[in-house]
Amino acid sequence: MNTERTVRVDARLTPKEKTAILKLARSKGCEGITAFLKLLAKAKKVQIEI
């Protein structure tokens, strides 16, 4: 049996930053931050505009 090993990622965010990330995640079809991070990890191209 081949089990994929996982690691934990901790980040310090302000409540406003957390809300913004969750809003962006939901706009991409993700239900939470973990799903959004997995989506980013698999992405071939990421464009960030501020």
Secondary structure as GFF3:
##gff-version 3
##sequence-region A 1 50
A	DSSP	alpha_helix	15	27	.	.	.	ID=ss1
A	DSSP	alpha_helix	33	42	.	.	.	ID=ss2
###
